[in-house]
Amino acid sequence: MEEKGAVSGIMILEFEEDVALTEKMRMRVSSLQCSGQKRQDGERLLLPHEAVYRLDFQRQDLSFRHWNVSLGGCGRVTITGISQHWTPDLTHLMARQLLEPVGTFWRGADDPDGCELKWLEADMQEFGERIAELAKVRKVMYFLFAFKDGAEAAKLRCSLAFSSLQ
């Protein structure tokens, strides 16, 4: 995870896809399908339009400032945080480990070119503040990114701006 410069005391952390973990979760789905087995009760399987992303925290004393999101074209991106109780190398992802609120950004197909992304501001503020709170006790946090309605991972840039509490 890249920690960008602290311009005016602001630290930018970019979300990065965890390709290995995404692939591991896709293999779980494939394995269940091939063997004819069912998922565990409450298990949350990765859907084809989803990927696992992560934020790595270099510091734990963060105060949320704002989201930085750009999406080329139209579509909807939903970001769901995963609680600290998930250890991806040891356990399957369970639905109870997904956090609320989720973050959703979108641009409609009928929106004019250059139209800004839309989002629910109160939910995004609460979500960002929750991430900052969890960063106090974690070095890394995982997220499910869902790409719908034409959104593509390659056309998304997403980061969070924090300031230090010190």
N, C-alpha and C positions, 0 to 999 in steps of 0.2 A: 504494500500500500504506500502510496506516495504522500508525503507530507509536504505540501507546498509552502512557500515562504510566508512569513508572518508579517504581511504588509499591514501597518498600523495596528499591530497586535492581533490580527485576524489570521487564523490557521485554517487552511482548506484541506479537507480529506476527501479523496475521490473514492467512490465505490468501484471495486474491481470484481470482475467475474472470477469465481473460484472454479476454474475449468475442471480440475481433478475431482472436486466434490460434486459438481454437477454431473459429471460422467459416472461417478460412483452411484449417485441416486438414479440415474437413467438405467444403469445396469441392474439395480434392484427391481425396477419396474419390469425390465425385460426378463429377468430371472423368474419372477412370479408368473409372467405370462407364459413362458416356455414350460414351466413345470406344472402349470394349472393350479398353483396354490393361490390362496387369498392373502391379502395384506393382514397384518396384525390388527386387532381391534383398536381403533383410534389412530392408526398409522396414517401419516400424510405422505402420499406418493407424489413425486414430481410429475407435473403435467407437461406435455410436449412443448407448450409455449412458455415454459418457465425455466429459469436458471438461478443458481445460487451465487450471490455476490457477498462481498465482505468489506468491512471497514476495520483497519488496524489502527489502534490508538497508541500513539507514542507517549501521550500524556493522559493523566486521568482527571486533571483539574480543568474541565472544559465547561464553557457556558455556550449554549446554542445561540447562533446569530441568524442564519438564514440558509435556505436551499439554493443551489445553483443547478438548474436543469435546462438542458436544451435537447430538443428532439427534432430531427429532420423529417419533414413530411407530416402526415397525420397518424393518429393512433392513440392508444391508451397504454400507459405503463402503471402498473400497481406494484407497490413495494410493501412487503410484509416483513416485519422484524421477527427474529426467532429468539426466544428466551435463552438465558444463560444456562439453563438446565440441559441443553442439548450438547452432547459430545459426539460429533459426527463420526469419529473413528470408532466409537463403541456402540452407539445406539441408532435405531431408526428414528426419523423425525415423526413426532406425534402431533396431532392437531392441537392439543392443549398447549403446546410450546409456541404457538403463533401469537404474536402480540397485536394489540389494538391500541390506537387506531392504525389503519393502514394508510399509506400515502398513495394518492392517485393523481397523475398528471395526464392531460389529454388535449388533443387538437382534433376537431372534427373534419371530416372529408369536405364539408361545404364551407369551412372557415376560409377566409381569403388568405392568399399567400402572405407570409410574414406575420400572421396573426399570432399573438403570444399564447403560450400554453395556459391552460386553465387548471385550477386546483382548488380544493377546499382549504382556505387559508387557516382556519382554526385547527383543523385536523393536522395539517402539516406543521404548524407551530407546536402543537402538543407532541407529535411524533418526534420532531427534532429535539425537544426538551427531554423526552423520555430516553432518546439515544444518548444524550449528554449525561443523564443520570446513570445509565447502565455503564457508560465509559469509566465511571469512577471505580468500578470493581472488575473491569474486564480489559483485556489487551486486544481482543478481537470480537467482532459481532457479525453474525451471519444474517442474510436477508434473502427472501424469495422475490425475484423480479418476474412479473408476468407481462408479456408483450401481446397486446390484442389490437384488433381493428387496424392492422397495417403497421403497427409500431415494430421496429427492429432494433435489436441490441446494438448493431453497428452504427445506428443513427442517434444513439443516446449518449449524452454526457451528463453525469450526475455526481454532485459533490455536496458536502455540507461545510458551512463556515462556522467556526467556533472562535471564541476568545478565551483566554486563560483567566481563571479565577484569581490568580496571584497578581 
